[in-house]
Amino acid sequence: MFNSNKASMKSQCGGVGSTADTDDQTGYIYNAIIEVSKASLVDPRYILATVMQESVGCVNVGSTNNGQTNPGIMQSANGTSFVGNSKSADEQQASVTQMVVDGTQGTPYGSGLVQGINIYGNIYECQAARYYNSGEVDKSDLNNKMGATASYVSDIANRMTGWVNANSKSCS
């Protein structure tokens, strides 16, 4: 699944207002996902799907702000941003790993994937993905964006099946 997404990581960074990642930076994302997956017991495919949904895997992605800053490749709540291209390889890897930790395990300011899984269980039922995106879940309508992205849940579900280059669209 990671290899299928590498080309998108390289070519779509401009769409999220970012410069293209280097091959090393793409490798840092892979390393971070594997490391954090083992530590958190979260499926690495789910972490990758979230990274691709939130930032297309671009380490230099900007932050969003919905009353709090959401930086990094997983747009975590007041989490870590990338340290910058001028830093050493070790510093860049540590930065990317912390971004994945923040998004997967949460920050003091907001939940990560782990908290959504603990509350809603099976990631394939997608309630955990809605919780990650909006902090709230309307179990009767997972397309209810609750102030976030309407297509988020269906996009994550599609990404989990290997989807790479399709337009986002809410389920109907």
C-alpha positions in Angstrom: 0.0 0.0 0.0 2.9 2.4 0.8 4.5 1.8 -2.6 1.2 2.4 -4.4 1.0 5.9 -2.7 4.7 7.0 -3.2 4.0 8.6 -6.6 1.1 10.6 -5.1 3.4 11.7 -2.2 5.8 13.1 -4.8 3.4 14.7 -7.2 0.6 16.1 -5.1 2.4 18.2 -2.5 1.7 21.3 -4.5 -2.0 20.7 -4.0 -1.6 21.0 -0.2 0.6 24.1 -0.5 3.8 22.2 0.1 7.1 21.6 -1.7 7.7 18.0 -2.9 9.3 15.6 -0.4 12.7 14.2 -1.1 13.1 10.4 -1.4 14.7 10.4 2.1 11.6 12.2 3.5 9.3 9.7 2.0 11.4 7.0 3.6 11.1 8.8 7.0 7.3 8.6 6.7 7.6 4.8 6.0 10.0 4.3 8.9 7.7 6.4 11.3 4.6 4.5 10.3 6.2 1.1 10.9 7.7 2.2 14.2 4.6 3.9 15.6 2.4 1.0 14.4 4.4 -1.5 16.4 4.4 0.7 19.5 0.6 1.6 19.3 -0.7 -1.6 17.8 -2.5 0.4 15.1 -2.6 -1.1 11.7 0.1 0.6 9.6 -2.4 0.8 6.6 -4.8 2.8 8.8 -2.0 5.2 9.7 -0.9 5.5 6.1 -4.5 6.1 5.0 -4.8 8.9 7.5 -1.5 10.4 6.5 -2.6 10.4 2.8 -6.0 11.9 3.6 -4.6 14.6 5.8 -1.5 15.7 3.9 -1.0 13.5 0.9 2.2 12.5 2.8 3.9 15.9 2.4 6.2 16.5 5.3 6.2 20.3 4.6 2.4 20.6 4.6 1.0 23.7 6.3 -1.3 23.7 9.3 -5.0 24.0 9.5 -6.7 25.9 12.2 -10.2 25.2 13.6 -9.6 27.1 16.8 -6.4 25.2 17.4 -3.4 24.6 15.2 -3.4 21.2 13.4 0.1 20.7 11.9 2.0 17.9 10.4 1.4 15.0 8.1 -1.6 13.9 10.2 -2.8 17.4 11.1 -2.8 16.5 14.8 -4.2 18.7 17.5 -1.5 21.2 18.4 1.0 18.6 17.4 4.4 18.7 15.8 5.4 20.4 12.5 8.3 19.3 10.3 11.6 20.7 11.5 12.7 21.8 8.0 14.9 20.7 5.1 18.0 22.3 6.6 18.1 20.0 9.6 20.1 16.7 9.7 18.6 13.4 8.6 18.2 12.3 12.2 16.4 15.5 13.2 14.1 15.2 10.1 13.3 11.5 10.9 12.6 12.4 14.6 10.3 15.2 13.5 8.4 12.9 11.1 8.1 10.2 13.7 6.8 12.7 16.2 4.1 13.8 13.7 3.0 10.2 13.3 3.0 9.7 17.1 0.9 12.8 17.6 -1.7 11.7 15.0 -1.7 8.1 16.1 -1.5 8.4 19.9 -2.9 11.8 20.3 -1.6 15.0 22.0 -2.6 16.7 25.2 -4.9 18.8 23.1 -6.7 16.2 21.1 -7.3 12.5 20.4 -5.4 10.4 17.9 -6.3 7.2 16.0 -5.8 5.1 19.2 -8.5 7.0 21.1 -11.0 6.6 18.3 -10.3 2.9 18.0 -10.6 2.5 21.8 -14.0 4.3 21.7 -15.5 2.9 18.5 -13.6 -0.4 17.9 -13.3 -1.8 14.5 -11.6 0.6 12.1 -13.5 -0.9 9.2 -16.8 0.4 10.6 -15.3 3.9 10.1 -16.7 5.6 13.2 -13.1 5.9 14.5 -12.2 7.8 11.3 -15.1 10.2 11.7 -14.0 10.7 15.3 -10.4 11.5 14.2 -11.6 14.0 11.6 -14.2 15.9 13.6 -14.1 14.8 17.2 -17.8 13.8 17.0 -19.7 10.9 15.4 -23.2 10.8 14.1 -23.6 7.0 14.0 -26.6 7.3 11.7 -24.8 9.4 9.1 -21.0 9.1 8.9 -21.0 11.7 6.1 -22.3 14.2 8.6 -19.1 16.2 8.6 -19.7 17.6 12.1 -17.7 20.7 11.1 -15.0 18.7 9.2 -14.7 16.9 5.8 -17.9 15.3 4.6 -16.1 12.7 2.4 -13.5 11.8 5.1 -14.9 8.5 6.2 -15.5 7.2 2.7 -12.1 8.4 1.6 -10.4 6.6 4.5 -12.4 3.4 3.7 -11.4 3.6 0.1 -7.8 4.3 0.9 -7.8 1.2 3.1 -8.8 -0.9 0.0 -5.8 0.5 -2.0 -7.5 3.5 -3.6 -5.0 6.1 -4.6 -6.1 8.5 -7.4 -9.8 9.1 -7.3 -11.9 12.1 -6.5 -13.3 12.4 -2.9 -17.0 12.0 -2.7 -19.3 11.4 0.2 -21.4 8.2 0.3 -25.0 8.6 -0.7 
